[in-house]
Amino acid sequence: RVHLEGARLSRADFREARLFKADLRNAYLHEANLTSAKLSGANLKGAHLEGALLQSAHFERAKLQGVRFGQADLSDTYFYGAEFDDASLRSILSARSRSWMKAKFDPAVLDSLKEIENKRKN
């Protein structure tokens, strides 16, 4: 339940960190290493995760509205039960080399991502 709202944590090393229910609203985590970190139930509304390493991170039941994921590596990242908005979903689609397709989403979220991607192509 750490409180890091608005913190500037670019390039921080949070590998395998346990940040359950952390308050990371509007935090700057550019290029941070969150590999295998546990952020279940965390509030990351408006956070900046551009270029972050998120492989095998857990965002179950996290609040992810307005999160910027551009160029983040989402391979094997868990998003079950997470809350998204259209902006965060569009940002996921800009993740590095389509790594978002290797992430774990609820079926409805995955359908939304595919629908947004199809609209972009047309």
Secondary structure as the mmCIF struct_conf table of DSSP 4:
data_model
#
loop_
_struct_conf.conf_type_id
_struct_conf.id
_struct_conf.beg_label_comp_id
_struct_conf.beg_label_asym_id
_struct_conf.beg_label_seq_id
_struct_conf.end_label_comp_id
_struct_conf.end_label_asym_id
_struct_conf.end_label_seq_id
STRN STRN1 HIS A 3 HIS A 3
TURN_TY1_P TURN_TY1_P1 GLU A 5 GLY A 6
STRN STRN2 ARG A 8 ARG A 8
TURN_TY1_P TURN_TY1_P2 SER A 10 ARG A 11
STRN STRN3 ASP A 13 ASP A 13
TURN_TY1_P TURN_TY1_P3 ARG A 15 GLU A 16
STRN STRN4 ARG A 18 ARG A 18
TURN_TY1_P TURN_TY1_P4 PHE A 20 LYS A 21
STRN STRN5 ASP A 23 ASP A 23
TURN_TY1_P TURN_TY1_P5 ARG A 25 ASN A 26
STRN STRN6 TYR A 28 TYR A 28
TURN_TY1_P TURN_TY1_P6 HIS A 30 GLU A 31
STRN STRN7 ASN A 33 ASN A 33
TURN_TY1_P TURN_TY1_P7 THR A 35 SER A 36
STRN STRN8 LYS A 38 LYS A 38
TURN_TY1_P TURN_TY1_P8 SER A 40 GLY A 41
STRN STRN9 ASN A 43 ASN A 43
TURN_TY1_P TURN_TY1_P9 LYS A 45 GLY A 46
STRN STRN10 HIS A 48 HIS A 48
TURN_TY1_P TURN_TY1_P10 GLU A 50 GLY A 51
STRN STRN11 LEU A 53 LEU A 53
TURN_TY1_P TURN_TY1_P11 GLN A 55 SER A 56
STRN STRN12 HIS A 58 HIS A 58
TURN_TY1_P TURN_TY1_P12 GLU A 60 ARG A 61
STRN STRN13 LYS A 63 LYS A 63
TURN_TY1_P TURN_TY1_P13 GLN A 65 GLY A 66
STRN STRN14 ARG A 68 ARG A 68
TURN_TY1_P TURN_TY1_P14 GLY A 70 GLN A 71
STRN STRN15 ASP A 73 ASP A 73
TURN_TY1_P TURN_TY1_P15 SER A 75 ASP A 76
STRN STRN16 TYR A 78 TYR A 78
TURN_TY1_P TURN_TY1_P16 TYR A 80 GLY A 81
STRN STRN17 GLU A 83 GLU A 83
HELX_RH_AL_P HELX_RH_AL_P1 ASP A 86 LEU A 93
TURN_TY1_P TURN_TY1_P17 SER A 94 SER A 94
BEND BEND1 ALA A 95 ALA A 95
HELX_RH_3T_P HELX_RH_3T_P1 ARG A 96 LYS A 102
BEND BEND2 ALA A 103 ALA A 103
STRN STRN18 LYS A 104 LYS A 104
HELX_RH_AL_P HELX_RH_AL_P2 PRO A 107 LYS A 121
#
